[in-house]
Amino acid sequence: MRVPPARLLFPAEDRAEVLRQIDRAMETGQLTLGPVGKELEAAFAQRHGTKHAIAVSSGTSALEIILRSLDVTGREVIVPANTFFATAAAAVHAGATVRFADCDPETMALDVAHVESLIGPETAAVVVVHIGGLVTPAIGALSELCRSKGVHLVEDAAHAHGSAFDGRSAGQFGIAASFSFYPTKVIAGGEGGIIVTDDDTIAEEALVYRDQGKGSFLANFHTRLGHNWRMSEPHAAIVLSQLRRLDEFVERRQELARRYDAAFEPDGVLHRLGMRRLVVPAGAECNYYKYIVFLPDGVERTALKQLLRDEYEVGLSGEVYDTPLHHQPVFAPAAEAQGIVSLPGAEYLCARHVCLPLYPALSDDDADYVIESVAAALATVAVELDLDATPDSDAEIVR
């Protein structure tokens, strides 16, 4: 495939440093909860402007630990319907009942008015998800709503390494935030996650929960129903090398995003074909984990993606997300019990968007090729569209 959906970037000098760190861990025999993990925690907390960072086994476990530390058992946690399964699953595993909130089609984040209608005496927390790396401009209103109602705001920042709004980093808006280092993320570790917080109690609880609920690493004395949620030293070494590249990675993603943006200007080829992009509002510093665009009415997503793969060797990045949580079979009974018939914002978002490939290893020429290929594919599948224009007749697709 000429342009795959994602491609990881590990420069040679970074690979050498990772191997050196792993060799050191193997030499000392300290393969988990060692000095590399501690170095990662300190560096991540400093980069994201928080007092504490606690490395764990995944972004999912990071979120569950936060919610367990907030003692949501037997209470309700509000999550957006447009998010990954793990956001809601973490709340369920922490003992909460999940309530699904609708999303704003302009930002893909929580609809604040709908969240307010869901908050009740049993609400323990609201989880905001920074979809695609965009911190919603409504984050201030959402934070104030939670504060006024005595409800914790938790950030699922799995997409948002290095993102910010009004000069505040993702991870600084709620009582705590979870990040993921899954291979597709802005910085990758193979597996792993991290909790950031300024709250001393959550930080202390997280240290206990991640290590089987033990009160001390050296004692077989368990005070919490924890789990094996530790991050290994090899994983920490990989993440640390990527963290040192974070600003470089984000800058390159933003450069590529600007290149894509030009195709959505009034005279841009994708704008003329009826496609629009998710606009990053003033004040937002987006890391462009995903470059999100919305299909013209009538264009069938599956057919477009297949055509791009088969004819142009372009793989679109995975959606965020293609099925809302209240339509997921595992959560459908809970949604039915809540009387949810439709959440139109989330349903529209899930059905009508795609993500253009965007990663630091993508060349300018390949980004231009993506634009040309999407335009050509759209013109092929959008037979019934009422278009103002078609792609330039002399545009050449070089396969």
GUKE-432126 format. One record per residue (C-alpha): y, z, x; residue number from 0. Coordinates in steps of 0.25 Angstrom, whole numbers, plus 5000, padded with zeros to 4 digits. Layout:
v->Y w->Z u->X resi->NUM
...
END
This chain:
v->5000 w->5000 u->5000 resi->0
v->5013 w->4996 u->5006 resi->1
v->5021 w->5008 u->4999 resi->2
v->5012 w->5019 u->4996 resi->3
v->5017 w->5030 u->4986 resi->4
v->5018 w->5040 u->4998 resi->5
v->5016 w->5041 u->5013 resi->6
v->5017 w->5053 u->5021 resi->7
v->5025 w->5054 u->5034 resi->8
v->5020 w->5062 u->5046 resi->9
v->5027 w->5058 u->5059 resi->10
v->5019 w->5058 u->5071 resi->11
v->5027 w->5070 u->5077 resi->12
v->5025 w->5078 u->5064 resi->13
v->5010 w->5075 u->5064 resi->14
v->5009 w->5080 u->5079 resi->15
v->5017 w->5093 u->5075 resi->16
v->5008 w->5096 u->5063 resi->17
v->4995 w->5094 u->5072 resi->18
v->5002 w->5104 u->5082 resi->19
v->5004 w->5114 u->5071 resi->20
v->4990 w->5113 u->5066 resi->21
v->4984 w->5114 u->5080 resi->22
v->4992 w->5127 u->5082 resi->23
v->4987 w->5132 u->5069 resi->24
v->4973 w->5129 u->5073 resi->25
v->4974 w->5135 u->5086 resi->26
v->4979 w->5148 u->5080 resi->27
v->4969 w->5147 u->5069 resi->28
v->4981 w->5150 u->5059 resi->29
v->4979 w->5139 u->5049 resi->30
v->4986 w->5145 u->5037 resi->31
v->4998 w->5154 u->5035 resi->32
v->5002 w->5152 u->5049 resi->33
v->5015 w->5149 u->5057 resi->34
v->5016 w->5134 u->5053 resi->35
v->5016 w->5138 u->5038 resi->36
v->5027 w->5149 u->5041 resi->37
v->5035 w->5139 u->5049 resi->38
v->5034 w->5129 u->5037 resi->39
v->5038 w->5140 u->5027 resi->40
v->5050 w->5144 u->5035 resi->41
v->5055 w->5129 u->5037 resi->42
v->5052 w->5126 u->5022 resi->43
v->5060 w->5138 u->5017 resi->44
v->5072 w->5134 u->5026 resi->45
v->5072 w->5119 u->5022 resi->46
v->5072 w->5123 u->5007 resi->47
v->5082 w->5134 u->5008 resi->48
v->5072 w->5146 u->5003 resi->49
v->5069 w->5159 u->5009 resi->50
v->5054 w->5158 u->5008 resi->51
v->5044 w->5147 u->5009 resi->52
v->5029 w->5149 u->5007 resi->53
v->5019 w->5138 u->5011 resi->54
v->5007 w->5137 u->5002 resi->55
v->4995 w->5127 u->4999 resi->56
v->5002 w->5118 u->4989 resi->57
v->5015 w->5116 u->4981 resi->58
v->5006 w->5119 u->4969 resi->59
v->5002 w->5133 u->4975 resi->60
v->5017 w->5135 u->4979 resi->61
v->5021 w->5134 u->4964 resi->62
v->5010 w->5142 u->4959 resi->63
v->5013 w->5153 u->4969 resi->64
v->5027 w->5154 u->4965 resi->65
v->5023 w->5155 u->4950 resi->66
v->5013 w->5166 u->4953 resi->67
v->5024 w->5173 u->4961 resi->68
v->5033 w->5172 u->4949 resi->69
v->5021 w->5178 u->4940 resi->70
v->5021 w->5167 u->4930 resi->71
v->5007 w->5172 u->4924 resi->72
v->5007 w->5172 u->4909 resi->73
v->5021 w->5166 u->4908 resi->74
v->5027 w->5152 u->4907 resi->75
v->5031 w->5142 u->4918 resi->76
v->5039 w->5130 u->4914 resi->77
v->5036 w->5117 u->4922 resi->78
v->5041 w->5103 u->4920 resi->79
v->5032 w->5093 u->4913 resi->80
v->5035 w->5083 u->4924 resi->81
v->5028 w->5089 u->4936 resi->82
v->5015 w->5089 u->4944 resi->83
v->5003 w->5097 u->4938 resi->84
v->5004 w->5108 u->4949 resi->85
v->5018 w->5113 u->4944 resi->86
v->5012 w->5117 u->4930 resi->87
v->4998 w->5121 u->4936 resi->88
v->5004 w->5130 u->4946 resi->89
v->5011 w->5138 u->4934 resi->90
v->4998 w->5138 u->4927 resi->91
v->4990 w->5143 u->4939 resi->92
v->5001 w->5154 u->4941 resi->93
v->4997 w->5159 u->4927 resi->94
v->5009 w->5153 u->4919 resi->95
v->5009 w->5144 u->4906 resi->96
v->5016 w->5131 u->4909 resi->97
v->5027 w->5126 u->4900 resi->98
v->5031 w->5111 u->4902 resi->99
v->5046 w->5107 u->4902 resi->100
v->5052 w->5093 u->4901 resi->101
v->5059 w->5086 u->4912 resi->102
v->5072 w->5079 u->4914 resi->103
v->5070 w->5064 u->4915 resi->104
v->5083 w->5063 u->4924 resi->105
v->5077 w->5073 u->4935 resi->106
v->5062 w->5074 u->4931 resi->107
v->5064 w->5089 u->4932 resi->108
v->5064 w->5100 u->4921 resi->109
v->5072 w->5098 u->4909 resi->110
v->5080 w->5111 u->4909 resi->111
v->5083 w->5111 u->4894 resi->112
v->5068 w->5110 u->4891 resi->113
v->5065 w->5121 u->4902 resi->114
v->5075 w->5130 u->4895 resi->115
v->5068 w->5128 u->4881 resi->116
v->5055 w->5132 u->4887 resi->117
v->5059 w->5145 u->4894 resi->118
v->5055 w->5157 u->4887 resi->119
v->5051 w->5172 u->4889 resi->120
v->5038 w->5168 u->4896 resi->121
v->5044 w->5158 u->4905 resi->122
v->5042 w->5163 u->4920 resi->123
v->5046 w->5150 u->4928 resi->124
v->5051 w->5136 u->4927 resi->125
v->5046 w->5126 u->4938 resi->126
v->5056 w->5115 u->4941 resi->127
v->5050 w->5103 u->4949 resi->128
v->5058 w->5095 u->4958 resi->129
v->5052 w->5082 u->4954 resi->130
v->5052 w->5071 u->4965 resi->131
v->5061 w->5080 u->4974 resi->132
v->5073 w->5081 u->4964 resi->133
v->5078 w->5094 u->4961 resi->134
v->5084 w->5093 u->4947 resi->135
v->5099 w->5094 u->4945 resi->136
v->5095 w->5104 u->4934 resi->137
v->5089 w->5114 u->4944 resi->138
v->5102 w->5123 u->4943 resi->139
v->5101 w->5123 u->4927 resi->140
v->5086 w->5125 u->4928 resi->141
v->5088 w->5137 u->4938 resi->142
v->5099 w->5143 u->4929 resi->143
v->5090 w->5142 u->4917 resi->144
v->5078 w->5149 u->4923 resi->145
v->5088 w->5160 u->4929 resi->146
v->5094 w->5162 u->4915 resi->147
v->5080 w->5163 u->4909 resi->148
v->5074 w->5172 u->4920 resi->149
v->5064 w->5161 u->4923 resi->150
v->5060 w->5157 u->4937 resi->151
v->5063 w->5143 u->4942 resi->152
v->5052 w->5138 u->4951 resi->153
v->5053 w->5125 u->4959 resi->154
v->5042 w->5115 u->4961 resi->155
v->5047 w->5108 u->4973 resi->156
v->5035 w->5101 u->4977 resi->157
v->5043 w->5088 u->4977 resi->158
v->5056 w->5094 u->4983 resi->159
v->5055 w->5096 u->4998 resi->160
v->5069 w->5095 u->5003 resi->161
v->5075 w->5092 u->4989 resi->162
v->5088 w->5099 u->4984 resi->163
v->5099 w->5100 u->4974 resi->164
v->5113 w->5104 u->4976 resi->165
v->5109 w->5108 u->4990 resi->166
v->5098 w->5118 u->4986 resi->167
v->5084 w->5114 u->4990 resi->168
v->5072 w->5113 u->4981 resi->169
v->5066 w->5127 u->4981 resi->170
v->5079 w->5134 u->4980 resi->171
v->5081 w->5133 u->4965 resi->172
v->5070 w->5141 u->4959 resi->173
v->5064 w->5155 u->4963 resi->174
v->5053 w->5147 u->4971 resi->175
v->5049 w->5133 u->4974 resi->176
v->5036 w->5126 u->4978 resi->177
v->5035 w->5114 u->4987 resi->178
v->5022 w->5105 u->4990 resi->179
v->5018 w->5098 u->5002 resi->180
v->5008 w->5089 u->4996 resi->181
v->5006 w->5076 u->5004 resi->182
v->5016 w->5068 u->4994 resi->183
v->5027 w->5078 u->4995 resi->184
v->5040 w->5076 u->5003 resi->185
v->5034 w->5084 u->5014 resi->186
v->5019 w->5085 u->5015 resi->187
v->5009 w->5094 u->5020 resi->188
v->4996 w->5089 u->5014 resi->189
v->4995 w->5101 u->5005 resi->190
v->5004 w->5113 u->5004 resi->191
v->5016 w->5119 u->4997 resi->192
v->5027 w->5129 u->4999 resi->193
v->5035 w->5139 u->4991 resi->194
v->5050 w->5142 u->4993 resi->195
v->5057 w->5153 u->4987 resi->196
v->5068 w->5163 u->4990 resi->197
v->5061 w->5174 u->4982 resi->198
v->5054 w->5184 u->4991 resi->199
v->5044 w->5189 u->4981 resi->200
v->5039 w->5174 u->4978 resi->201
v->5038 w->5172 u->4993 resi->202
v->5030 w->5185 u->4995 resi->203
v->5021 w->5182 u->4983 resi->204
v->5019 w->5167 u->4988 resi->205
v->5013 w->5172 u->5001 resi->206
v->5003 w->5181 u->4994 resi->207
v->4999 w->5170 u->4984 resi->208
v->4997 w->5159 u->4994 resi->209
v->4987 w->5167 u->5002 resi->210
v->4977 w->5171 u->4991 resi->211
v->4986 w->5182 u->4986 resi->212
v->4984 w->5191 u->4998 resi->213
v->4994 w->5201 u->5001 resi->214
v->4993 w->5198 u->5016 resi->215
v->4987 w->5187 u->5024 resi->216
v->4979 w->5196 u->5032 resi->217
v->4974 w->5205 u->5020 resi->218
v->4963 w->5202 u->5010 resi->219
v->4972 w->5209 u->4999 resi->220
v->4976 w->5200 u->4987 resi->221
v->4988 w->5204 u->4979 resi->222
v->4990 w->5191 u->4971 resi->223
v->4980 w->5180 u->4965 resi->224
v->4984 w->5170 u->4976 resi->225
v->4977 w->5158 u->4981 resi->226
v->4974 w->5150 u->4994 resi->227
v->4988 w->5144 u->4994 resi->228
v->4991 w->5145 u->5009 resi->229
v->4996 w->5133 u->5017 resi->230
v->4988 w->5130 u->5030 resi->231
v->4995 w->5128 u->5043 resi->232
v->4991 w->5113 u->5044 resi->233
v->4998 w->5111 u->5031 resi->234
v->5010 w->5119 u->5035 resi->235
v->5011 w->5111 u->5048 resi->236
v->5011 w->5098 u->5040 resi->237
v->5022 w->5103 u->5030 resi->238
v->5030 w->5108 u->5041 resi->239
v->5031 w->5095 u->5049 resi->240
v->5035 w->5088 u->5035 resi->241
v->5045 w->5099 u->5032 resi->242
v->5052 w->5095 u->5045 resi->243
v->5053 w->5081 u->5040 resi->244
v->5058 w->5085 u->5026 resi->245
v->5073 w->5081 u->5028 resi->246
v->5069 w->5068 u->5035 resi->247
v->5059 w->5065 u->5023 resi->248
v->5069 w->5068 u->5012 resi->249
v->5080 w->5060 u->5019 resi->250
v->5070 w->5048 u->5020 resi->251
v->5066 w->5049 u->5005 resi->252
v->5080 w->5049 u->5001 resi->253
v->5083 w->5037 u->5009 resi->254
v->5072 w->5030 u->5002 resi->255
v->5076 w->5035 u->4989 resi->256
v->5090 w->5029 u->4991 resi->257
v->5083 w->5016 u->4994 resi->258
v->5076 w->5016 u->4981 resi->259
v->5089 w->5021 u->4974 resi->260
v->5095 w->5008 u->4976 resi->261
v->5085 w->5001 u->4968 resi->262
v->5090 w->5009 u->4956 resi->263
v->5105 w->5006 u->4957 resi->264
v->5110 w->4997 u->4946 resi->265
v->5108 w->4985 u->4954 resi->266
v->5094 w->4990 u->4960 resi->267
v->5082 w->4982 u->4956 resi->268
v->5074 w->4994 u->4950 resi->269
v->5086 w->4998 u->4942 resi->270
v->5087 w->4984 u->4936 resi->271
v->5072 w->4985 u->4933 resi->272
v->5075 w->4997 u->4924 resi->273
v->5069 w->5008 u->4934 resi->274
v->5077 w->5020 u->4937 resi->275
v->5076 w->5031 u->4947 resi->276
v->5077 w->5046 u->4946 resi->277
v->5091 w->5049 u->4950 resi->278
v->5093 w->5061 u->4960 resi->279
v->5105 w->5068 u->4955 resi->280
v->5117 w->5072 u->4963 resi->281
v->5115 w->5085 u->4970 resi->282
v->5100 w->5083 u->4972 resi->283
v->5093 w->5081 u->4986 resi->284
v->5080 w->5074 u->4982 resi->285
v->5069 w->5072 u->4992 resi->286
v->5064 w->5060 u->4984 resi->287
v->5049 w->5065 u->4984 resi->288
v->5048 w->5055 u->4973 resi->289
v->5057 w->5043 u->4970 resi->290
v->5057 w->5043 u->4955 resi->291
v->5060 w->5031 u->4946 resi->292
v->5058 w->5028 u->4931 resi->293
v->5052 w->5016 u->4926 resi->294
v->5058 w->5006 u->4916 resi->295
v->5053 w->5008 u->4902 resi->296
v->5041 w->4999 u->4899 resi->297
v->5036 w->5000 u->4914 resi->298
v->5022 w->5006 u->4915 resi->299
v->5021 w->5015 u->4927 resi->300
v->5006 w->5013 u->4930 resi->301
v->5007 w->4998 u->4930 resi->302
v->5020 w->4998 u->4939 resi->303
v->5013 w->5007 u->4949 resi->304
v->5000 w->4999 u->4949 resi->305
v->5008 w->4986 u->4951 resi->306
v->5016 w->4992 u->4963 resi->307
v->5003 w->4996 u->4970 resi->308
v->4996 w->4983 u->4967 resi->309
v->5006 w->4973 u->4969 resi->310
v->5016 w->4979 u->4979 resi->311
v->5008 w->4990 u->4986 resi->312
v->5018 w->5001 u->4982 resi->313
v->5013 w->5014 u->4977 resi->314
v->5023 w->5022 u->4968 resi->315
v->5023 w->5037 u->4971 resi->316
v->5017 w->5047 u->4961 resi->317
v->5024 w->5050 u->4949 resi->318
v->5031 w->5064 u->4947 resi->319
v->5024 w->5065 u->4937 resi->320
v->5016 w->5055 u->4928 resi->321
v->5011 w->5065 u->4918 resi->322
v->5019 w->5076 u->4913 resi->323
v->5012 w->5090 u->4913 resi->324
v->5011 w->5092 u->4898 resi->325
v->5003 w->5079 u->4898 resi->326
v->4994 w->5083 u->4909 resi->327
v->4980 w->5087 u->4903 resi->328
v->4980 w->5100 u->4910 resi->329
v->4993 w->5105 u->4904 resi->330
v->4992 w->5098 u->4890 resi->331
v->4987 w->5110 u->4883 resi->332
v->4998 w->5118 u->4888 resi->333
v->5008 w->5108 u->4884 resi->334
v->5002 w->5107 u->4870 resi->335
v->5003 w->5122 u->4869 resi->336
v->5017 w->5121 u->4872 resi->337
v->5019 w->5111 u->4861 resi->338
v->5024 w->5100 u->4870 resi->339
v->5024 w->5087 u->4864 resi->340
v->5032 w->5079 u->4874 resi->341
v->5041 w->5082 u->4886 resi->342
v->5049 w->5069 u->4886 resi->343
v->5056 w->5070 u->4899 resi->344
v->5044 w->5073 u->4907 resi->345
v->5036 w->5063 u->4900 resi->346
v->5046 w->5052 u->4903 resi->347
v->5047 w->5056 u->4917 resi->348
v->5032 w->5056 u->4919 resi->349
v->5030 w->5042 u->4912 resi->350
v->5042 w->5034 u->4918 resi->351
v->5043 w->5037 u->4933 resi->352
v->5037 w->5032 u->4946 resi->353
v->5040 w->5036 u->4960 resi->354
v->5044 w->5026 u->4971 resi->355
v->5037 w->5028 u->4984 resi->356
v->5046 w->5036 u->4993 resi->357
v->5042 w->5044 u->5006 resi->358
v->5048 w->5045 u->5020 resi->359
v->5038 w->5034 u->5026 resi->360
v->5043 w->5024 u->5016 resi->361
v->5051 w->5013 u->5023 resi->362
v->5064 w->5007 u->5017 resi->363
v->5057 w->4993 u->5016 resi->364
v->5045 w->5000 u->5008 resi->365
v->5055 w->5007 u->4999 resi->366
v->5062 w->4993 u->4997 resi->367
v->5048 w->4987 u->4994 resi->368
v->5046 w->4998 u->4984 resi->369
v->5058 w->4994 u->4976 resi->370
v->5055 w->4979 u->4976 resi->371
v->5041 w->4982 u->4972 resi->372
v->5044 w->4991 u->4961 resi->373
v->5054 w->4981 u->4956 resi->374
v->5044 w->4970 u->4956 resi->375
v->5034 w->4978 u->4949 resi->376
v->5043 w->4983 u->4939 resi->377
v->5047 w->4968 u->4936 resi->378
v->5032 w->4965 u->4934 resi->379
v->5028 w->4976 u->4925 resi->380
v->5041 w->4978 u->4917 resi->381
v->5039 w->4965 u->4908 resi->382
v->5045 w->4971 u->4896 resi->383
v->5057 w->4978 u->4902 resi->384
v->5071 w->4974 u->4898 resi->385
v->5077 w->4973 u->4912 resi->386
v->5091 w->4970 u->4917 resi->387
v->5086 w->4964 u->4930 resi->388
v->5073 w->4960 u->4937 resi->389
v->5070 w->4962 u->4952 resi->390
v->5077 w->4952 u->4961 resi->391
v->5069 w->4939 u->4960 resi->392
v->5070 w->4937 u->4975 resi->393
v->5065 w->4952 u->4978 resi->394
v->5053 w->4950 u->4987 resi->395
v->5041 w->4960 u->4987 resi->396
v->5035 w->4960 u->5001 resi->397
v->5021 w->4965 u->5000 resi->398
END
